[in-house]
Amino acid sequence: MVRRSFRIVSRSAPRRTTLVLVPFLTMLASCATNPVTGERELSLIGEQEEVQMGREADRQVVSSMGLVEDPEISALVEETGQALAAVSERPDLPWTFRVIDDPTVNAFALPGGFVYVTRGMLAHLESEAQLAGILGHEIGHVTARHSVNQISRRQLASLGLGLGMVLVPELRRFDQIAGLGMQLLFLKFGRDDERQSDELGVEYMTQLGYDPAELADVFGLLERKSQAEGGALPSWASTHPQPGERQSTILALAEQYPAARTVERDAYLTRLDGLVFGDDPRNGFFRDGWFHHPELTFRFALPRGWQGLNGDRSVQLMGPDQDVIMVLQLADASDPRAAAEQFAAQDGVRVQGTRSASIHGLDAFWVDFSVETGEGTLAGRAAFPRVEGRVYAFYGFSAASRWSGHQSAVTDVLGSFQRETDPAVLAVTPDRIDVLSLDHALSVRDFVREYQVATDAATVALINQVWDTERLEPGWVKRVVS
């Protein structure tokens, strides 16, 4: 959840309207030159709009996912990415490279030059050249305008509706164009786009002297990870073609660049030393029906059958039928009453009742409320408790017609909020990557036994990019320690 700061219709249009839309469609469906191919292509989004779209989505990504607070790792990714972007077809974009605080193996890019790689991906890489290959691939998606082209095609399909919204405001609630935001993260590129980005990644990394065969090794890693997880591809490789095919293609491309042989393995691995591996329990975790936050020293209980999601700035809970939701986040107020008053002052909020009542000895203020939305009325209950000088806003709500069936469960959750006092929880620490020098060859399984590794042999093999039946050769080796 948080790092140290709580990181939470008109039935028919007149015939003349349709006729008016035709020239608008013709005017707006313009063409642009693709920076990579030099070919003319449909584009409804100019570069300025592309950058603005990416910048707005970047704020949402950072807010919802969080960044790794490691200056050395962040600097390595930024410096490598900027060097690659400088030799691309679009060097003048406001390129930004970030490390997302997420344990999954992933990398992605947003329009306008915003590129992200997770710490989970970094933990599984073996060299600076591999990092360059991944960043180059994501840069390729941006330079070739893959996201923008997808959005343009979607917009063109919806453009008649979009223009209709200007003429018929009642249609505005059907808008599928505005507010793309985080939707940009879920765009799936097709086979041709992925292949083109693979080729561009190879081209960019070789211009800086990096060995492109290292990118092929990354796809080998992804294939092994897919097999280890029962065939489910990591999200970075979840589109066609398959990793094995891409590995072969990149090896063929690498033959065209025989002079590019920089790897920088040792320098990369030593920078990984100490990187958090897996979920970081200091940022909160669910266990045995409770949510614990050791860093912010609070906990609360979940009803049976409920699901929880620990985000960067909030904790979200959902009932088993997905018709009741609870959200916990940090309140921007100095005391519980002030936080409740700020909430009640929002447009659309109707206060049904208030009371000042402590929760497990914590100062707190309670509010029963309803909210009018475009989809109907919501009803709910909120509590604003204070612990260790911080005030939290904890809301539970559902459709007003169903609130009576959920009110008791929501109240129980709110009432379970309390200080965290378990010494084991307060002292919990994350697993971390430890890079050590191995002076003799050793099988993966013997390495796990001899070096007090906190994970199984399969995980050790994956992060060192070998099979668990193989040996680890002398030199720098990664292990996970508690």
C-alpha positions in Angstrom: 0.0 0.0 0.0 2.0 2.8 1.2 5.6 3.5 1.4 6.6 5.6 4.4 4.0 8.2 3.5 0.9 5.9 2.8 1.6 5.6 -0.5 -3.9 5.2 -1.7 -29.5 8.9 -24.4 -31.3 10.3 -27.3 -33.2 7.4 -28.9 -32.4 8.5 -32.4 -30.4 11.4 -34.0 -31.9 13.5 -36.8 -30.8 12.5 -40.2 -29.2 15.9 -40.6 -26.9 15.2 -37.7 -25.5 12.1 -39.4 -24.8 14.1 -42.6 -23.1 16.8 -40.6 -20.8 14.2 -39.0 -19.4 12.9 -42.3 -17.3 16.0 -43.1 -16.1 16.0 -39.5 -14.9 12.4 -39.9 -13.1 13.3 -43.1 -11.4 16.4 -41.5 -10.3 14.7 -38.3 -9.0 11.4 -39.8 -5.6 12.8 -40.8 -2.4 11.0 -41.8 1.0 11.3 -40.3 4.4 9.9 -41.2 5.6 7.1 -39.0 9.0 8.0 -37.6 10.3 4.5 -37.9 9.0 3.3 -41.3 8.6 6.7 -43.0 5.2 5.5 -44.3 2.0 7.6 -44.1 -0.5 6.2 -41.6 -3.8 7.2 -40.0 -3.3 9.3 -36.9 -5.9 11.3 -34.9 -3.3 12.1 -32.2 -0.4 14.6 -32.8 2.9 14.5 -30.9 1.8 17.2 -28.5 -1.4 15.3 -27.6 0.7 12.0 -27.4 3.1 13.5 -24.8 0.2 15.0 -22.8 -1.6 11.7 -22.8 1.6 9.9 -21.5 2.3 12.6 -18.9 -1.2 12.3 -17.4 -1.0 8.5 -17.4 2.5 8.6 -15.9 1.1 10.5 -12.8 -1.5 7.7 -12.4 1.1 5.0 -12.7 3.4 6.6 -10.2 0.6 7.3 -7.8 -1.0 3.8 -8.0 2.1 1.6 -8.3 4.9 3.4 -6.6 8.6 3.7 -7.4 11.7 1.9 -6.1 13.6 4.2 -3.7 17.1 3.1 -4.7 19.1 5.9 -6.3 21.7 3.6 -7.8 19.2 1.3 -9.5 17.1 4.3 -10.7 20.1 6.0 -12.1 21.2 2.9 -14.0 17.8 2.6 -15.6 17.5 6.3 -16.4 21.1 6.5 -17.8 20.7 3.4 -20.0 17.3 4.4 -21.2 18.3 8.0 -22.1 21.4 6.7 -24.1 19.1 4.4 -26.1 16.5 7.0 -26.7 19.2 9.4 -28.0 19.9 7.0 -30.9 16.3 6.4 -31.7 14.1 8.0 -34.3 12.5 10.3 -31.7 15.3 11.6 -29.5 13.5 14.9 -28.7 10.6 13.3 -26.8 10.6 14.0 -23.0 11.9 10.5 -22.3 11.4 9.3 -18.7 12.5 6.0 -17.3 11.2 4.7 -14.0 11.6 1.6 -11.8 8.2 0.4 -10.6 8.0 -1.1 -7.1 6.4 -4.3 -8.2 7.6 -7.9 -7.8 6.3 -9.1 -11.1 8.5 -9.6 -14.2 7.3 -6.7 -16.4 8.1 -3.7 -18.5 5.9 -1.3 -20.4 5.8 2.0 -22.1 3.3 4.8 -22.4 2.9 7.2 -25.4 5.2 10.2 -25.4 8.3 8.5 -24.0 7.4 7.2 -20.6 9.0 3.8 -20.0 8.8 1.6 -16.9 10.6 -1.6 -15.7 9.6 -3.4 -12.5 12.1 -4.4 -9.8 10.9 -7.9 -10.4 12.2 -7.7 -13.9 15.5 -6.2 -12.8 16.0 -9.0 -10.3 15.8 -11.6 -13.0 18.2 -9.9 -15.4 21.8 -10.8 -15.7 23.5 -7.8 -17.4 23.3 -4.2 -18.4 23.0 -5.4 -22.0 19.8 -7.3 -21.1 18.4 -4.2 -19.5 19.3 -2.2 -22.6 17.5 -4.8 -24.8 14.3 -4.5 -22.7 14.4 -0.8 -22.6 15.2 -0.6 -26.3 12.2 -2.9 -27.0 9.9 -0.5 -25.0 11.4 2.5 -26.7 10.5 0.9 -30.0 6.9 0.8 -29.1 7.0 4.5 -28.5 9.1 5.5 -31.6 6.9 3.4 -33.9 3.8 4.9 -32.2 2.2 1.5 -31.5 0.0 2.7 -28.7 -1.0 5.9 -30.5 -2.0 3.9 -33.6 -4.1 1.6 -31.6 -5.9 4.5 -29.9 -6.4 6.2 -33.3 -8.1 3.1 -34.7 -10.3 2.9 -31.7 -11.1 6.5 -31.8 -12.0 6.3 -35.5 -14.4 3.5 -34.8 -16.0 5.6 -32.0 -15.6 9.0 -33.6 -19.2 9.2 -34.7 -20.3 8.6 -31.2 -17.7 11.1 -29.9 -18.9 13.9 -32.1 -22.5 13.0 -31.3 -21.7 13.7 -27.7 -21.0 17.3 -28.6 -24.3 17.6 -30.3 -26.3 15.4 -28.0 -24.9 15.8 -24.4 -27.0 12.9 -23.1 -24.7 10.6 -24.9 -21.7 11.7 -22.8 -22.0 8.8 -20.4 -21.2 6.4 -23.2 -17.9 8.0 -23.9 -15.1 5.5 -24.5 -12.5 7.9 -25.7 -11.9 10.4 -22.9 -10.1 9.5 -19.7 -7.8 6.8 -21.2 -5.5 7.1 -18.2 -4.6 3.7 -16.9 -6.3 2.0 -19.8 -3.1 2.7 -21.7 -1.5 0.0 -19.6 -3.8 -2.7 -20.9 -3.2 -2.2 -24.6 -2.1 -5.4 -26.1 0.3 -5.2 -29.1 -0.1 -7.7 -32.0 2.5 -10.0 -33.5 3.8 -7.4 -36.0 4.2 -4.7 -33.4 6.1 -7.0 -31.1 8.4 -8.1 -33.8 9.0 -4.6 -34.9 9.9 -3.6 -31.3 12.2 -6.5 -31.0 14.0 -5.4 -34.1 14.2 -1.8 -32.9 15.4 -2.9 -29.5 18.2 -4.8 -31.2 19.1 -1.9 -33.4 19.2 0.6 -30.5 21.3 -1.5 -28.2 23.8 -2.4 -30.9 24.3 1.2 -31.7 25.6 1.6 -28.2 27.7 -1.6 -28.5 25.6 -3.9 -26.4 25.5 -7.6 -27.4 22.0 -8.3 -28.8 22.3 -12.0 -28.0 21.7 -10.9 -24.4 18.1 -9.9 -25.3 17.6 -13.4 -26.7 18.6 -14.7 -23.3 15.9 -12.7 -21.7 13.3 -14.5 -23.9 14.9 -17.7 -22.8 14.3 -16.6 -19.2 10.7 -15.8 -20.0 10.1 -19.1 -21.6 11.5 -20.9 -18.5 9.4 -18.8 -16.2 6.4 -19.6 -18.3 7.1 -23.3 -18.0 7.7 -22.9 -14.2 4.3 -21.2 -13.9 2.3 -23.8 -15.8 2.4 -22.1 -19.2 1.3 -18.7 -18.0 3.5 -16.1 -19.7 4.9 -13.2 -17.7 2.9 -10.1 -18.6 5.8 -8.6 -20.5 5.6 -11.5 -22.9 1.9 -12.1 -22.9 1.4 -11.3 -26.6 2.5 -13.1 -29.7 4.9 -14.4 -30.8 6.0 -16.9 -28.2 9.3 -16.3 -26.4 11.0 -19.2 -28.0 10.3 -17.9 -31.5 11.4 -14.4 -30.5 14.6 -15.8 -29.0 15.4 -17.4 -32.3 14.6 -14.3 -34.3 16.8 -12.1 -32.1 19.7 -14.5 -32.4 19.4 -14.3 -36.2 19.3 -10.5 -36.0 22.4 -10.5 -33.7 24.4 -12.1 -36.5 24.0 -8.8 -38.4 25.9 -7.0 -35.6 29.1 -9.0 -35.0 30.9 -6.0 -33.5 28.4 -5.3 -30.7 29.6 -7.4 -27.8 29.3 -5.2 -24.6 27.6 -7.1 -21.8 28.5 -5.4 -18.4 27.4 -8.4 -16.3 29.5 -7.8 -13.2 28.7 -4.1 -12.9 25.0 -4.8 -13.3 24.9 -7.6 -10.7 26.7 -5.6 -8.1 24.1 -2.8 -8.4 21.4 -5.3 -7.7 22.8 -6.2 -4.3 20.2 -5.4 -1.6 17.2 -5.0 -4.0 13.9 -6.1 -2.5 12.7 -9.4 -3.9 9.1 -10.4 -4.0 6.4 -8.6 -2.1 7.6 -6.1 0.5 5.8 -6.8 3.8 6.8 -3.4 5.2 4.3 -1.9 2.8 1.5 -4.0 4.2 0.3 -7.6 3.8 -2.8 -9.8 4.2 -2.5 -12.8 6.5 -5.1 -15.1 8.1 -8.0 -12.7 7.6 -6.2 -9.6 8.7 -4.4 -6.7 6.9 -1.2 -5.7 8.7 0.9 -2.6 8.1 4.1 -2.8 10.1 5.5 0.5 8.8 2.4 2.5 9.8 1.6 0.3 12.8 -2.1 -0.5 12.2 -4.1 -3.6 11.3 -7.8 -4.5 10.6 -9.8 -7.6 10.0 -11.5 -8.8 6.7 -14.9 -10.6 6.7 -14.8 -14.2 5.5 -14.9 -14.4 1.7 -13.8 -10.8 1.1 -10.9 -10.0 -1.2 -8.2 -7.3 -0.6 -5.9 -5.4 -2.9 -2.9 -3.5 -1.4 -2.2 -0.5 -3.6 0.4 2.1 -3.4 -1.9 4.8 -1.9 -4.8 2.8 -0.7 -6.1 -0.6 0.5 -9.3 -1.8 -1.3 -11.6 -4.5 -0.2 -14.5 -6.1 -2.0 -17.3 -8.4 -0.9 -17.7 -11.9 -2.3 -20.5 -10.7 -4.6 -18.5 -7.6 -5.7 -21.4 -5.4 -4.6 -19.8 -3.7 -1.6 -16.5 -1.9 -1.5 -14.2 -0.5 1.2 -11.3 1.8 0.7 -8.7 2.9 3.2 -6.4 5.8 2.5 -4.5 8.6 4.3 -6.7 11.6 5.1 -5.4 15.1 4.5 -6.4 16.4 7.9 -4.9 17.0 11.3 -7.7 15.4 13.3 -10.6 12.9 12.8 -13.3 15.5 13.0 -11.6 17.8 10.4 -11.2 14.8 8.0 -14.9 13.9 8.4 -15.9 17.5 7.7 -13.7 17.6 4.6 -15.4 14.5 3.3 -18.9 15.7 4.1 -18.2 19.0 2.3 -17.7 17.3 -1.1 -20.3 17.8 -3.8 -22.9 15.1 -3.9 -22.3 13.8 -0.3 -25.3 13.8 2.0 -24.6 13.2 5.7 -27.1 10.9 7.4 -25.5 11.0 10.8 -22.2 11.6 12.7 -20.7 10.6 16.0 -17.4 10.8 17.8 -16.4 7.4 19.1 -13.0 5.8 19.7 -12.0 2.6 18.0 -9.8 0.4 20.2 -8.7 3.4 22.1 -7.9 5.5 19.0 -9.6 8.8 18.5 -12.1 8.5 15.6 -15.1 10.2 14.0 -17.9 8.2 12.2 -20.1 9.4 9.3 -23.1 7.7 7.7 -23.6 9.0 4.2 -25.2 8.7 0.8 -23.8 9.9 -2.5 -25.7 10.6 -5.7 -24.0 9.3 -8.8 -24.9 9.0 -12.5 -25.6 5.3 -12.0 -27.8 5.8 -8.9 -27.5 6.4 -5.1 -24.7 4.9 -3.0 -25.0 4.5 0.8 -22.2 3.9 3.2 -20.4 4.4 6.5 -17.0 5.9 7.1 -14.6 6.1 10.0 -11.7 8.5 10.4 -9.3 7.1 13.0 -6.0 8.5 14.1 -3.0 6.4 14.9 0.6 7.6 15.5 -0.3 11.1 14.5 -1.8 10.1 11.1 -5.5 10.3 10.3 -7.0 7.7 8.0 -10.2 7.7 5.9 -11.9 4.3 5.8 -15.0 4.1 3.7 -17.5 1.3 3.0 -20.3 1.6 0.6 -22.7 -0.2 -1.8 -25.8 0.6 -3.8 -28.3 2.1 -1.5 -30.8 -0.7 -2.3 -28.3 -3.2 -0.9 -26.8 -1.3 1.9 -28.9 -2.9 4.7 -27.3 -6.3 3.8 -23.8 -5.0 4.1 -23.9 -2.4 6.8 -23.1 -4.9 9.6 -20.0 -6.3 7.8 -18.7 -2.8 7.0 -19.1 -1.7 10.6 -17.2 -4.8 11.8 -14.3 -4.0 9.5 -14.2 -0.3 10.6 -14.5 -1.3 14.2 -11.5 -3.7 13.9 -9.1 -1.0 13.0 -6.4 -0.8 15.7 -2.7 -0.4 16.5 -0.4 -3.1 15.4 1.3 -4.6 18.5 2.6 -8.0 17.3 6.4 -7.8 17.7 6.9 -10.3 14.8 4.8 -8.1 12.5 6.5 -4.9 13.5 9.9 -6.4 12.9 9.1 -8.1 9.6 11.6 -7.3 6.7 11.5 -8.1 3.0 13.5 -10.7 1.2 16.4 -9.2 -0.7 18.8 -10.0 -3.5 22.2 -10.8 -2.2 25.0 -10.9 -4.8 28.0 -13.1 -3.8 31.2 -14.3 -5.4 31.2 -18.1 -6.0 34.8 -19.4 -6.2 33.9 -22.9 -7.6 31.2 -24.4 -9.7 28.2 -25.7 -7.8 24.9 -27.3 -8.7 21.9 -25.1 -8.1 20.5 -27.5 -5.5 23.8 -27.7 -3.6 24.1 -23.9 -3.7 20.6 -23.6 -2.1 21.7 -26.1 0.7 25.1 -24.5 1.3 24.3 -20.8 1.1 21.2 -20.5 3.3 19.0 -19.3 0.4 15.5 -18.2 1.3 13.8 -19.5 -1.9 13.7 -22.9 -3.6 16.1 -24.1 -6.3 13.7 -23.2 -9.1 13.7 -19.5 -8.1 17.5 -19.4 -7.7 17.8 -20.9 -11.2 15.4 -18.4 -12.7 17.1 -15.3 -11.3 20.5 -16.6 -12.4 19.1 -17.7 -15.8 20.0 -21.3 -15.7 18.0 -24.5 -15.3 17.7 -25.9 -11.8 19.4 -29.1 -13.0 22.5 -27.1 -14.1 25.5 -25.7 -12.3 26.3 -22.2 -11.2 29.7 -21.3 -12.6 32.4 -19.3 -10.6 31.8 -15.6 -10.4 28.9 -13.4 -9.3 25.8 -15.3 -8.3 22.4 -14.1 -7.0 20.6 -15.6 -4.1 17.6 -14.4 -2.1 18.0 -13.9 1.7 15.6 -13.0 4.5 
